[in-house]
Amino acid sequence: MPTRPTVMIVAGALLSLGSAVASASGIDDLRGKFGFDWHLEPSATECTEIDDDLMARFKSKEFTCDLEAHTNSASEHPVQVCTSTSGIGEHLIFKTKAECEDERETQAASE
């Protein structure tokens, strides 16, 4: 099982892949998926559906989103990432709630 530093390295690698950053039009595909902010304690947070409020934040200058699905998450499920431009917060986004929960639980187990 990966350790917390491993999870951080994996998430950092997601950002450094030089993939496409989301445009306002393509970002709408995130609606209805599930994610959590992995900068919070994974055991103290939960996976939530990407709703209109999160979509508005992701579309604002507050976040940049990488819409390319990467499989180097701790759980190896395809993940998309929306990162706060302030550096405080990074949402890992998965196609289903089950995939999101698997990732969150994997990270929580390594805390």
N, C-alpha and C positions, 0 to 999 in steps of 0.2 A: 504494500500500500504506500503511495507517495507521501512524503512528509510535507509539512507546510512550506518550507523553503522550495521544495520541488514544485509545488503548486504555483508558487509565485514566479518561479523561473518559467514554467509552462505558460502562464498568463502573460508574462513579459514577452515571451517569444511570439505570442499571438500578435502583439502590436508591432513587432519589428519585421514582419514578413513583407512589408511593402505592398500590401494588397489594396484593393480599391476602397477608398473612403466613400461612405454613403452620400448620395445626393438626396435632396428632399423627396424626389419622386420614388426612388428605389427603397427608401427607408420604410415606406408604408407596408412592405412585406413583413416587417417585424410584428405588426399588429396581430394579436391572437397567439403569439408564441409565449414562452415562459422564461423568466430570468430572475437573477438575484445579483446583488452587488457583492462581489466576492471580497471587497475591501472590508466589509463588515465581518464579524465572526460568523462563519457558515452555520455553526450550531445555534446561533441566536437570530438568524434571519429565515426567510422562507421564499420559495419560488412563487412569483406572482405573474399573472397574465399581463402581457404588454397591452395596456389600455390607452385610452385617449390622453390621459394626463402624462403618462410616460412618453407617449409618441410626441407630444408637444415639447417635452424636455429634450428628447433625442433630436428633434428637428431644429432646436434652438442652437445658438452659439455656445450653449452650456456643455454640449457633447459633440464628439465626433464618433461616427459609427463605421465599423468595418463589416460590410455585408458578406464578405467571402466566408464560407463555412470552413472552419479549420477543424481537424480531428486530433489535435495535440492537447486536448483538455485532459484533466486528471482521469476522467471516466471514458475518454476517447470517443464521446459522442460529438457530432458536428456542432460547433459553437460559433456564434457571431458575437461581436464585442462592441459595446458603446462605452466610450471612455470620457469621463469628465475633463473638460479642458483645463480645469483648475488642478487636476491631478488627484482630487479627492473623490473617489468613486469610479467603479468600473463594473458595468453590468455584463454578465455572461448570459447569452440568450440561446435557448434551445427550442427545437421544433415542438416538443411535447413537454407536459408537466412531468411525466415519468423520467425523461432524460434529464431535465433540470434537477429534479430531486436526487437522481442518482449522482450527479456531479456535486451537488451541495453536500450530500451525505458522505461522499468520498473525501471531500475537502474537510468536513467536520471531523471525520475519523482520524485525520492526520494532524489535527490541532494539538 
